[in-house]
């Protein structure tokens, strides 16, 4: 590369980074605003309500590219400066509430779901908008509310009685890294050594996969020792209910292997005052199950023989917004309309294939990449990039090239 051009490029990058930092300092303090919401309704009508505002020390999310979205998600939170109406922060998410709405047979009677979102704490009054979208990428529900940072009813958390935690992995640069917190679920106080061993196993599995392996120095990992009264987790179909830190259970939406927690406020209470943005919950059970929700959490069983591939697969959902690439003839779920391009980077309906991995096919460098029908729970009309991938089966040892590129882009988004 020409020396003068290289110098100019480095100056431009430094300028962008400085501008991003200045933008953050103009609008935000080094604190986290945690907003507890209630999403409620049924398949015909949905509502959003504000529950509690909370503030905790330090902000562990992005400090640059504040108004950009790395992935679209099924919902978005937008922060605007109240006076100028300038967008000063955005992020995307998915929720169990929206997934529940995709089951018409379940979503008739209105129900409510907890949701928690984190933003940097505004210096001045801000307007915050939460918008939910359906599988046609259309807005279905929205709420805008105003946050006044001096409001005396904003609850201060994370300043005292912080849950004990250990730092498992340190990044090369703590100012530009991705913060992951492993949280103990169903481990009694006496079982915390078991939890710490499970965290080591999960970390080893995650960072054995590319691109996490090559970019390991951009992550900070902590292990949060949240104790439970009972050991294990609840299994409703067997009439087993446990008193655990997060109240997790199998049989979510009556699927025996769908292991989740609905108690997101409790989850974030355990994490108050701890460096975190992305959450991996390890459950002390040997029964197969788990789940991953974009920018919410990844929850995986810790003592089944498939623990390693499952925790990595679910992190593909919760961190990178990757879709499931499998489909079963006995369980065809119409989650992706065939006339709409999904927002997830690793599946396509070919409606807007140019935005997906068409360039990799045309380059011809990776001959295994193509269009393989059967993905996103549909046998027909939805396509995946490769015959197999970590997002398709537990047996495949790696993410496919398309998923690797998507994860790399996301890591770069957060850390460059």
DRENBA-330912 format. One record per atom (N, C-alpha, C): residue in three letters; x, y, z. Coordinates in steps of 0.2 Angstrom, whole numbers, plus 2048, in hexadecimal, padded with zeros to 3 digits. Each point is the difference from the previous one (the first is absolute). Layout:
<pts>
ALAXYZ
...
</pts>
This chain:
<pts>
UNK8047FA800
UNK7FC806800
UNK804806800
UNK7FF8057FC
UNK803807800
UNK801803807
UNK806802802
UNK801802806
UNK7FB806802
UNK8008057FB
UNK7FC806802
UNK7F87FE800
UNK7FE7FB7FC
UNK7F97FE801
UNK7FF7FD806
UNK8057FB802
UNK7FF7FD807
UNK800805805
UNK804805800
UNK800805806
UNK7F9804800
UNK7FE8017FA
UNK7F98047FF
UNK7FB7FB803
UNK8007FA7FE
UNK7FB7FB803
UNK800800807
UNK8067FF803
UNK800800807
UNK7FE806804
UNK8018067FD
UNK7FE806803
UNK7F88007FF
UNK7FD7FE7FB
UNK7F98007FF
UNK7FD7FB805
UNK8037FA801
UNK7FD7FC805
UNK800803807
UNK806803802
UNK801803806
UNK7FB806801
UNK7FF8037FB
UNK7FB806800
UNK7F97FD801
UNK7FE7FB7FD
UNK7F97FD801
UNK8007FD807
UNK8057FD803
UNK8007FE807
UNK7FF805805
UNK8048067FE
UNK7FF806805
UNK7F9803800
UNK7FE8007F9
UNK7F9803800
UNK7FB7FC803
UNK8007F9800
UNK7FC7FC803
UNK800801808
UNK806800802
UNK801801808
UNK7FD807802
UNK8028057FC
UNK7FD807802
UNK7F87FF7FF
UNK7FD7FD7FC
UNK7F97FF7FF
UNK7FD7FD807
UNK8047FB802
UNK7FD7FD806
UNK801804806
UNK805804801
UNK801804805
UNK7FC806800
UNK7FD8027FA
UNK7FC8067FF
UNK7F97FE803
UNK7FE7FA7FF
UNK7F97FE802
UNK7FF7FB806
UNK8057FD802
UNK8007FB805
UNK805800805
UNK7FE7FE806
UNK8057FF806
UNK8027F87FF
UNK8057FF804
UNK8037F9801
UNK7FC7FC805
UNK7F97FF7FE
UNK7FC7FD804
UNK7FB7FC7FC
UNK7FC7FB802
UNK7FC7FC7FD
UNK7F9802802
UNK7FB8017FB
UNK7F9801801
UNK7FD7F97FF
UNK7FD7FD805
UNK7FC7FA7FE
UNK7F9801801
UNK7FC7FF7FA
UNK7F9801800
UNK7FC7F9800
UNK7FC7FF805
UNK7FC7FB801
UNK7F98017FC
UNK7FF7FC7FB
UNK7F98007FD
UNK7FC7FA801
UNK7F98017FF
UNK7FC7FB7FF
UNK7FD8007F9
UNK8017FA7FD
UNK7FC8007F9
UNK7FA7FB802
UNK7FB8027FD
UNK7FA7FC801
UNK7FB8007FA
UNK7FB7FC801
UNK7FB7FF7FA
UNK7FF7F97FE
UNK7FD8007F9
UNK8007FA7FD
UNK8018017F9
UNK7FE7FB7FC
UNK8028007F8
UNK7FD8067FD
UNK7FA802803
UNK7FC8067FD
UNK802807802
UNK803800806
UNK802807802
UNK8057FF806
UNK8058057FF
UNK806800805
UNK801807803
UNK802800806
UNK802806804
UNK806800803
UNK803806801
UNK807800803
UNK7FF805806
UNK8027FE806
UNK800805806
UNK807800803
UNK801806803
UNK806801804
UNK7FF7FD807
UNK8057FC802
UNK7FF7FE807
UNK805804805
UNK8067FF800
UNK805804804
UNK8068027FD
UNK802806801
UNK8078037FE
UNK8057FF805
UNK8067FE7FE
UNK8057FE805
UNK8078037FD
UNK804802804
UNK8078027FE
UNK8057FD804
UNK8057FD7FC
UNK8067FD804
UNK8078037FD
UNK8057FF804
UNK8068037FE
UNK8037FD7FA
UNK8038047FC
UNK8047FE7FA
UNK7FB7FD7FA
UNK8038027FA
UNK7FC7FD7FA
UNK8057FC7FC
UNK7FD7FA7FF
UNK8047FA7FD
UNK7FF7FF7F8
UNK7FB8047FD
UNK7FF7FF7F9
UNK8048047FC
UNK7FD8017FA
UNK8048037FB
UNK801808801
UNK8058037FE
UNK802807801
UNK8018037FA
UNK7FF7FD7FA
UNK8018037FA
UNK7FA7FD7FB
UNK7FF8037FA
UNK7FB7FD7FC
UNK7F9800804
UNK7FF805804
UNK7FA7FF805
UNK7FA8007FD
UNK7FF8037FA
UNK7F98007FD
UNK7FF7FB7FB
UNK8057FB7FF
UNK8007FB7FB
UNK7FD7FA803
UNK7FD7FC7FC
UNK7FE7F9802
UNK8047FB7FC
UNK8037FB804
UNK8047FB7FD
UNK7FC7FB7FD
UNK7FA7FE803
UNK7FB7FC7FD
UNK7F9803801
UNK7FB7FE7FC
UNK7FA803801
UNK7FC7FD806
UNK7FF7FA801
UNK7FD7FD805
UNK7F88007FF
UNK7FC7FE805
UNK7F9801800
UNK7FD806804
UNK805804802
UNK7FE806804
UNK806804800
UNK7FF807802
UNK805805800
UNK7FF804806
UNK805803803
UNK7FF805805
UNK8058067FE
UNK7FD806800
UNK8038067FD
UNK800805805
UNK805803801
UNK801806805
UNK8018067FC
UNK7FC805802
UNK8018077FC
UNK801805805
UNK8048057FF
UNK801806804
UNK7F9804800
UNK7FE801806
UNK7F9803800
UNK7FF8077FC
UNK806804801
UNK7FF8077FD
UNK8018007F8
UNK8057FC7FE
UNK8018007F9
UNK7FD7FB7FC
UNK7FE7FA803
UNK7FD7FA7FD
UNK8057FC7FC
UNK806802801
UNK8067FC7FD
UNK8007F9803
UNK8007FB7FC
UNK8017F9802
UNK8077FF803
UNK8017FF807
UNK8067FF803
UNK8027F9802
UNK7FC7FC7FF
UNK8017F9802
UNK7FB7FB7FD
UNK8027FA7FD
UNK7FB7FB7FE
UNK8037F9801
UNK7FB7FC801
UNK8027F9801
UNK7FA7FC7FD
UNK8017F97FF
UNK7FB7FC7FE
UNK7FF7FA804
UNK7FB7FC800
UNK7FF7FB804
UNK7FA7FB7FE
UNK8007FA803
UNK7FA7FC7FF
UNK7FD7FE807
UNK7FA7FE800
UNK7FD7FE806
UNK7FC7F9800
UNK7FF7FD806
UNK7FC7FB801
UNK7F98017FE
UNK7FE806802
UNK7F98037FF
UNK7FE7FF7F8
UNK8058037FC
UNK7FF7FF7F9
UNK8007F97FD
UNK8047FC803
UNK8007F97FE
UNK7FA7FD802
UNK7FD801806
UNK7FA7FE802
UNK7FA8027FC
UNK8008067FD
UNK7FB8027FB
UNK8007FC7FA
UNK8067FD7FE
UNK8007FC7FA
UNK7FC7F9801
UNK7FE7FF806
UNK7FC7FA801
UNK7F9802801
UNK7FC8007FA
UNK7F9802801
UNK7FC7FC805
UNK8017FA801
UNK7FC7FC804
UNK802801807
UNK805804802
UNK802802807
UNK7FE807801
UNK8018047FB
UNK7FF807801
UNK7F98037FF
UNK7FB7FC802
UNK7F9803800
UNK7FF804807
UNK8017FD805
UNK7FF803807
UNK806805801
UNK7FF807802
UNK805804801
UNK8057FE806
UNK8068017FF
UNK8057FF805
UNK805805800
UNK804801805
UNK805805801
UNK8077FD801
UNK8058037FD
UNK8077FE801
UNK805805802
UNK8047FF804
UNK805805802
UNK8068007FB
UNK8028067FF
UNK8068027FB
UNK804805804
UNK8068007FF
UNK805804802
UNK8058037FB
UNK8018067FF
UNK8048037FB
UNK805805804
UNK8068007FD
UNK806804803
UNK8028057FB
UNK800806802
UNK8038067FC
UNK805804804
UNK8058037FD
UNK804805804
UNK7FB805804
UNK802803805
UNK7FC805804
UNK8018067FD
UNK7FA8037FE
UNK8018077FC
UNK802805806
UNK8038057FD
UNK802806804
UNK7FA804801
UNK7FC8017FB
UNK7FA805800
UNK7FA7FC7FE
UNK7FA803801
UNK7FA7FD7FE
UNK8007FC7F9
UNK7FD7FA800
UNK8007FC7FA
UNK7FA7FD7FF
UNK7FE7FF7FA
UNK7FA7FC7FE
UNK8027FA7FD
UNK7FD7FA803
UNK8017FA7FE
UNK7FB7FC7FD
UNK8017FD7FA
UNK7FA7FD7FC
UNK8027F8800
UNK7FB7FC802
UNK8017F97FF
UNK7FB7FE7FB
UNK8027FC7FA
UNK7FC7FE7FB
UNK8007F97FF
UNK7FB7FC7FF
UNK8007F97FF
UNK7FE7FF7F9
UNK8027FB7FD
UNK7FF7FE7F9
UNK7FE7F97FF
UNK7FC7FF7FB
UNK7FE7F97FE
UNK8057FD7FB
UNK7FE7F97FE
UNK8047FD7FC
UNK8008027F9
UNK7FC8057FE
UNK8008047FA
UNK804806800
UNK804801806
UNK804806801
UNK7FC806800
UNK7FA800802
UNK7FB805801
UNK800802807
UNK800807802
UNK7FE802807
UNK7F97FE802
UNK8007FD806
UNK7F97FE803
UNK7FE804806
UNK805802804
UNK7FF804806
UNK805804802
UNK7FF806802
UNK805805802
UNK7FE804806
UNK805802804
UNK7FF804806
UNK806805800
UNK7FF806801
UNK805805801
UNK7FF803807
UNK805801804
UNK7FF803807
UNK806804801
UNK800805805
UNK805804801
UNK8047FF807
UNK806800800
UNK8047FE806
UNK804807802
UNK7FF802806
UNK803806803
UNK8057FD805
UNK8078017FE
UNK8057FD804
UNK800801807
UNK7FD806802
UNK800803807
UNK7FA7FD804
UNK7FC7FC7FD
UNK7FA7FD803
UNK8027FC806
UNK7FD802806
UNK8027FD806
UNK7FD7F9801
UNK7FC7FE7FB
UNK7FD7F9801
UNK8047FB7FC
UNK8058027FC
UNK8057FC7FD
UNK8047FC805
UNK7FF7F9800
UNK8037FC805
UNK8077FF7FF
UNK804801805
UNK8077FF800
UNK8027F9802
UNK8037FD7FB
UNK8027F9802
UNK8077FE7FE
UNK8037FB803
UNK8077FE7FE
UNK805804804
UNK7FE804805
UNK805804803
UNK8027FC807
UNK7FC7FC802
UNK8017FC806
UNK7FE7F97FF
UNK8027FB804
UNK7FE7F9800
UNK8007FD7F9
UNK8058017FD
UNK8017FD7F9
UNK8017F9800
UNK7FD7FC7FC
UNK8017F9800
UNK8077FE7FF
UNK8037FB804
UNK8077FE7FF
UNK8017FE7F9
UNK8068027FD
UNK8017FD7F9
UNK8088007FF
UNK8027FC7FB
UNK8077FF7FF
UNK8018027F9
UNK8068037FE
UNK8028027F9
UNK8037FA7FD
UNK7FD7FD7FB
UNK8037FA7FD
UNK8048027FA
UNK7FF8057FC
UNK8048027FB
UNK8008087FF
UNK8078027FF
UNK8018077FF
UNK8018027F9
UNK7FE8057FD
UNK8018027FA
UNK8078047FF
UNK8028017FA
UNK806804800
UNK7FF808801
UNK7FA8027FE
UNK7FE807801
UNK7F9800803
UNK800802807
UNK7F9800803
UNK7FB8057FE
UNK8038057FC
UNK7FC8067FE
UNK7FC7FE7FA
UNK8037FB7FC
UNK7FC7FD7FA
UNK8007F9800
UNK7FB7FD804
UNK8007F9800
UNK7F87FE801
UNK7FF7FA7FF
UNK7F97FD801
UNK8007FD807
UNK7FB802804
UNK7FF7FD807
UNK7FB7FB800
UNK8027FA802
UNK7FC7FA801
UNK8007FE807
UNK7FA7FF803
UNK7FF7FD807
UNK7FD7FA800
UNK8037FB803
UNK7FD7F9801
UNK7FC801807
UNK7FA7FD800
UNK7FC801806
UNK7FE7F9802
UNK8017FF807
UNK7FE7F9803
UNK7F97FF801
UNK7FD7FB7FD
UNK7F97FF802
UNK7FF7F8802
UNK7FD800806
UNK7FF7F9802
UNK8067FD804
UNK805804802
UNK8067FE803
UNK7FF803808
UNK8007FB804
UNK800802807
UNK807803802
UNK800804806
UNK807803802
UNK8057FB800
UNK7FF7FA802
UNK8057FB800
UNK8027FD7FA
UNK7FC8017FA
UNK8027FE7FA
UNK8038057FB
UNK802806803
UNK8048057FC
UNK8067FD7FD
UNK8047FC803
UNK8067FD7FC
UNK7FE7FC7FA
UNK7FA7FD800
UNK7FD7FD7FA
UNK7FF8057FB
UNK7FC805802
UNK7FF8057FB
UNK8068037FD
UNK805802804
UNK8068037FD
UNK8047FB7FB
UNK7FF7F9802
UNK8037FB7FB
UNK7FC8017F9
UNK7F9800801
UNK7FC8007FA
UNK8018077FC
UNK801805803
UNK8028067FD
UNK8077FF7FC
UNK8057FD803
UNK8067FE7FC
UNK7FE7FC7FA
UNK7FC7FB801
UNK7FE7FC7FA
UNK7FD8047FA
UNK7FB804802
UNK7FD8047FB
UNK8048057FD
UNK805803804
UNK8048057FC
UNK8057FC7FC
UNK8027FA802
UNK8057FC7FB
UNK7FC7FF7FA
UNK7FA7FE800
UNK7FC7FE7FA
UNK7FF8067FC
UNK7FE806803
UNK7FE8067FC
UNK8068027FC
UNK806801804
UNK8068027FD
UNK8047FB7FC
UNK7FE7FA7FF
UNK8027FB7FB
UNK7FE8027F9
UNK7FA804800
UNK7FD8017F9
UNK8028067FD
UNK8018007FA
UNK8028067FC
UNK7F98047FF
UNK800807800
UNK806804801
UNK801802807
UNK7FD7FD805
UNK801802807
UNK8077FE802
UNK8037FA7FD
UNK8067FE802
UNK8068057FE
UNK7FF8037FA
UNK8058057FE
UNK7FF807803
UNK7FA801802
UNK7FF807803
UNK7FF800808
UNK8027FB803
UNK7FF7FE807
UNK802806804
UNK8068047FE
UNK802805804
UNK7FB806800
UNK7FB8007FD
UNK7FB806800
UNK7FA7FE805
UNK8017FB804
UNK7FA7FE804
UNK803800808
UNK7FB803804
UNK8017FF807
UNK7FA7FB802
UNK8027FB804
UNK7FB7FB803
UNK800800807
UNK7FB801803
UNK7FF7FF808
UNK7FB7FA801
UNK8017FD806
UNK7FC7FB803
UNK7FC803806
UNK7F9800800
UNK7FC803805
UNK7FD7FA804
UNK802800807
UNK7FE7FB804
UNK7FA801804
UNK7FA8007FC
UNK7FA801803
UNK7FD7F9803
UNK7FF800806
UNK7FE7FA803
UNK7F97FE800
UNK7FE7FA800
UNK7F97FE800
UNK7FF7FC806
UNK7FA800802
UNK7FE7FC806
UNK8007F97FF
UNK7FD7FE7FA
UNK8007F97FD
UNK8057FF7FB
UNK8027FA7FF
UNK8047FE7FB
UNK7FC7FE7FA
UNK8028027FA
UNK7FD7FE7FA
UNK7FB8057FD
UNK7FB7FE7FC
UNK7FB8047FD
UNK7F97FD800
UNK7FB8047FE
UNK7F97FD801
UNK7FF7FC7F9
UNK7FC7FB801
UNK7FD7FC7FA
UNK7F97FF801
UNK7FC8057FD
UNK7F9800801
UNK7FC7FA7FE
UNK8027FD7FB
UNK7FD7F97FD
UNK8017FB805
UNK804800805
UNK8017FB805
UNK7FE802807
UNK7FD806800
UNK7FE803806
UNK805802805
UNK8068027FD
UNK806802804
UNK801807800
UNK7FF803806
UNK802808800
UNK805801805
UNK8058047FE
UNK806801804
UNK800808802
UNK803801806
UNK801807802
UNK8078027FE
UNK8018037FA
UNK8078017FE
UNK8018087FE
UNK8068027FF
UNK801807800
UNK7FC8037FA
UNK7FF7FD7FB
UNK7FC8037FA
UNK7FA7FD7FF
UNK7FE7FB803
UNK7F97FD7FF
UNK8007FD7F9
UNK8057FD7FD
UNK8007FD7FA
UNK7FC7FA800
UNK7FE7FE7F9
UNK7FC7FA800
UNK8007FD7F9
UNK8007FA7FF
UNK7FE7FD7F9
UNK7F98017FE
UNK7FE7FD7FB
UNK7F98007FD
UNK7FE8077FE
UNK8048057FF
UNK7FE8067FD
UNK7FC7FF7FA
UNK7FA803800
UNK7FB8007FA
UNK7FF7F87FF
UNK8007FC805
UNK7FE7F9800
UNK8057FC7FC
UNK8068037FF
UNK8067FC7FC
UNK8047FD806
UNK8017FA800
UNK8037FD806
UNK807802801
UNK8048017FA
UNK807802800
UNK801807801
UNK7FB804800
UNK8018087FF
UNK801802808
UNK806802802
UNK802802806
UNK801807800
UNK7FC804804
UNK800807801
UNK7FF803807
UNK801806801
UNK7FD804805
UNK7FC8057FE
UNK7FB802804
UNK7FC8057FE
UNK801806805
UNK8057FF805
UNK801805805
UNK8068047FE
UNK7FF8057FB
UNK8068047FE
UNK802805805
UNK7FB803803
UNK802805805
UNK8047FD806
UNK7FF7FA802
UNK8047FC805
UNK8077FF7FD
UNK8007FE7FA
UNK8067FE7FD
UNK805806800
UNK7FD8067FE
UNK804806800
UNK801803807
UNK7FC7FE805
UNK802802807
UNK8067FD802
UNK8017F97FE
UNK8067FC802
UNK8068047FD
UNK7FF8037FA
UNK8068027FD
UNK802808801
UNK7FC803804
UNK801807802
UNK806801803
UNK8048057FD
UNK807802802
UNK8057FC7FD
UNK7FF7FB7FC
UNK8057FB7FD
UNK8018027F9
UNK8068007FD
UNK8018017F9
UNK7FD7FB7FB
UNK7FA8027FD
UNK7FD7FB7FB
UNK7FC8047FB
UNK7FF7FD7FA
UNK7FB8027FB
UNK7FD7FA7FE
UNK8047FB7FE
UNK7FD7FA7FD
UNK8007FA806
UNK7FA7FC800
UNK7FF7FC806
UNK8007F97FD
UNK8037FB804
UNK8007F97FF
UNK7FE7FD807
UNK7FA7FD800
UNK7FE7FD806
UNK8017F8800
UNK8047FE804
UNK8017F9801
UNK7FC7FC805
UNK7FC7FB7FE
UNK7FB7FD804
UNK8037F9803
UNK7FF7FF806
UNK8037FA803
UNK7FB7FA7FF
UNK8007FE7FA
UNK7FC7FA7FE
UNK8047FC7FB
UNK7FE7F9800
UNK8037FC7FB
UNK7FA7FE7FB
UNK7FB803800
UNK7FA7FF7FB
UNK8028057FA
UNK7FF7FE7FA
UNK8018047FA
UNK7FB8057FF
UNK8038067FF
UNK7FC8067FF
UNK804807800
UNK7FC8057FD
UNK803807800
UNK7FC8047FC
UNK8038067FF
UNK7FD8057FC
UNK804807800
UNK8008037FA
UNK8038067FF
UNK7FC8067FD
UNK800806803
UNK7FC8057FE
UNK8058067FF
UNK7FF8037FA
UNK8058067FE
UNK800805805
UNK806802802
UNK801805805
UNK7FC800806
UNK7FE7FA802
UNK7FD7FE806
UNK8047FC805
UNK8007F97FE
UNK8047FB803
UNK8017FA7FC
UNK8057FC802
UNK8007F97FE
UNK8007FC806
UNK7FC7FB800
UNK7FF7FB806
UNK8017F97FD
UNK8057FD804
UNK8027F97FD
UNK8007FB806
UNK7FE7FA7FF
UNK8027FB805
UNK8077FF801
UNK8037FE806
UNK807800800
UNK8037F9801
UNK7FB7FB801
UNK8037F9802
UNK7FE7FA7FB
UNK7FD8027FA
UNK7FF7FC7FB
UNK8067FF7FB
UNK8007FA7FD
UNK8067FF7FC
UNK8018057FA
UNK7FA8037FE
UNK8008057FB
UNK801807802
UNK802801806
UNK801807803
UNK8048047FC
UNK8067FE7FE
UNK8048047FC
UNK7FD8037FA
UNK7FE7FC7FB
UNK7FD8027FA
UNK7FA805801
UNK7FC7FE805
UNK7FA803801
UNK801807803
UNK805801805
UNK801807802
UNK8038057FB
UNK8047FD7FB
UNK8028047FB
UNK7FB8017FB
UNK7FB7FC7FE
UNK7FB8017FC
UNK7FB805802
UNK7FF800807
UNK7FB805803
UNK803807800
UNK807800801
UNK803806800
UNK8008037F8
UNK8007FC7FB
UNK7FF8027FA
UNK7F98047FF
UNK7FB7FE803
UNK7FA803801
UNK800807804
UNK8027FF806
UNK800806804
UNK8058067FF
UNK8057FE7FD
UNK8068057FF
UNK7FF8037F9
UNK8007FB7FB
UNK8008027F9
UNK7FA8007FC
UNK7FA7FE803
UNK7FA8007FD
UNK7FF7FB7FA
UNK8047FB801
UNK8007FA7FA
UNK7FA7FC801
UNK7FD7FE7FB
UNK7FA7FC800
UNK8017F9800
UNK7FC7FC802
UNK8007F9800
UNK8007FE7F9
UNK8057FB7FE
UNK8007FE7F9
UNK7FD7F97FF
UNK7FC7FE805
UNK7FD7F97FF
UNK7F98007FE
UNK7FD7FB7FE
UNK7F97FF7FF
UNK7FE7F9800
UNK7FA7FF803
UNK7FE7F9801
UNK7FA7FF7FC
UNK7FF7FA7FC
UNK7FA7FF7FD
UNK7FA7FF804
UNK8017FE806
UNK7FA7FF805
UNK7FF806804
UNK8048067FF
UNK7FE806804
UNK8028067FC
UNK7FC8017FB
UNK8018057FB
UNK7FD807803
UNK804805802
UNK7FD806803
UNK8018067FB
UNK7FA8037FF
UNK8018057FB
UNK802807803
UNK806800803
UNK802806803
UNK8038057FB
UNK8027FE7FA
UNK8038047FB
UNK7FB8017FA
UNK7FD8057FF
UNK7FC8007F9
UNK8048007FA
UNK7FE7FC7FB
UNK8047FF7FB
UNK8018067FB
UNK7FC805801
UNK8008067FC
UNK804806803
UNK8037FF806
UNK804805804
UNK8077FD801
UNK8058047FF
UNK8077FE802
UNK801801807
UNK8027FA804
UNK801800807
UNK806805801
UNK800803806
UNK805805802
UNK8067FC802
UNK8007F9802
UNK8057FC803
UNK8057FF7FA
UNK807801801
UNK8058007FB
UNK8017F97FD
UNK7FE7FA803
UNK8027FA7FE
UNK7FA7FC7FD
UNK7FA8037FE
UNK7FB7FC7FD
UNK7FD8057FB
UNK7FD7FE7FA
UNK7FD8047FB
UNK7FA7FD7FD
UNK7FB8047FE
UNK7FB7FE7FC
UNK8018017F9
UNK8058037FE
UNK8038027F9
UNK7FC8077FE
UNK7FC803804
UNK7FD8067FF
UNK8058067FF
UNK805800804
UNK805805800
UNK8077FC801
UNK8017FB7FC
UNK8067FC801
UNK8078047FF
UNK8008067FC
UNK8058047FF
UNK803802807
UNK7FC801805
UNK802802807
UNK8037FB804
UNK8007FA7FE
UNK8027FA804
UNK8077FE7FD
UNK8007FA7FE
UNK8077FD7FF
UNK8017FF7F8
UNK7FC8037FC
UNK8018007F9
UNK8078017FE
UNK803805803
UNK8078027FE
UNK8057FB801
UNK7FF7FC806
UNK8057FA801
UNK7FF7FB7FB
UNK7FA7FF7FE
UNK7FF7FB7FA
UNK8038027FA
UNK7FF8067FE
UNK8038037FA
UNK808800800
UNK803801806
UNK807800801
UNK8037F97FE
UNK7FC7FB802
UNK8027F97FF
UNK8067FE804
UNK802803805
UNK8057FE805
UNK7FE7FB805
UNK7FA7FF801
UNK7FD7FB805
UNK7FB7FC7FC
UNK8027FB7FC
UNK7FB7FC7FC
UNK7FB7FD804
UNK8007FF807
UNK7FB7FD803
UNK7FA804801
UNK8018077FF
UNK7FA805801
UNK7FC7FF7FA
UNK7F9800802
UNK7FB8007FB
UNK7F9802802
UNK7FB7FD7FE
UNK7F9801802
UNK7FD7F9802
UNK8007FE806
UNK7FE7FA802
UNK7F9801803
UNK7FB7FD7FD
UNK7F9801802
UNK7FE7FC807
UNK7FD803804
UNK7FE7FD807
UNK804804805
UNK7FD805803
UNK803804806
UNK7FA804803
UNK802803806
UNK7FB804803
UNK7FA7FC802
UNK8007FA801
UNK7FA7FB802
UNK7FC7FF7FA
UNK8028027FA
UNK7FC7FE7FA
UNK8047FC7FB
UNK7FC7FB7FE
UNK8047FB7FB
UNK8008037F9
UNK7FB8057FF
UNK8008037F9
UNK800807801
UNK8048037FB
UNK7FF8087FF
UNK805804804
UNK8047FD805
UNK805803804
UNK8067FC7FF
UNK8068047FF
UNK8067FD7FE
UNK806802805
UNK8047FB800
UNK806801804
UNK8068007FC
UNK806803802
UNK8068007FC
UNK8047FA7FE
UNK8007FB805
UNK8047FA800
UNK7FC7FA802
UNK8027FA7FE
UNK7FD7FA801
UNK7FF7FF808
UNK805803804
UNK8007FF807
UNK804806803
UNK7FF801807
UNK803805803
UNK7FE7FF808
UNK804804804
UNK7FE800807
UNK7F9802801
UNK7FD8047FC
UNK7F9803801
UNK7FB7FB7FD
UNK8037FA7FD
UNK7FB7FB7FE
UNK8007FA804
UNK8067FD802
UNK8007FA804
UNK806801805
UNK7FF7FC805
UNK8057FF806
UNK8067FC7FD
UNK7FF7FD7FB
UNK8067FB7FE
UNK8058047FC
UNK7FE8057FC
UNK8058047FC
UNK804804805
UNK8078007FF
UNK804803805
UNK8028077FF
UNK7FD8047FB
UNK8028077FF
UNK7FA8047FD
UNK800806801
UNK7FB8047FC
UNK8028007F9
UNK7FB8017FB
UNK8028007F9
UNK8038077FF
UNK8038017FA
UNK8038067FE
UNK7FC806800
UNK7F97FF7FF
UNK7FB806800
UNK7FF802807
UNK7FF7FB804
UNK7FF802808
UNK807803802
UNK8067FD7FF
UNK806803802
UNK8018077FE
UNK7FE8027FA
UNK8008077FD
UNK7FC804804
UNK7FA7FE802
UNK7FB804803
UNK802801807
UNK8037FB804
UNK803801806
UNK806805800
UNK8047FF7FC
UNK8068047FF
UNK7FE8087FF
UNK7FB8017FC
UNK7FE8077FF
UNK7FD803806
UNK7FC7FC804
UNK7FD802806
UNK805802806
UNK8067FB800
UNK805801805
UNK8048077FE
UNK8018017F9
UNK8038067FE
UNK7FC806802
UNK7F97FF7FF
UNK7FC806801
UNK800802807
UNK8017FC805
UNK800801807
UNK807803802
UNK8057FE7FD
UNK807801803
UNK8058047FC
UNK7FE8027FA
UNK8048047FB
UNK7FE807800
</pts>
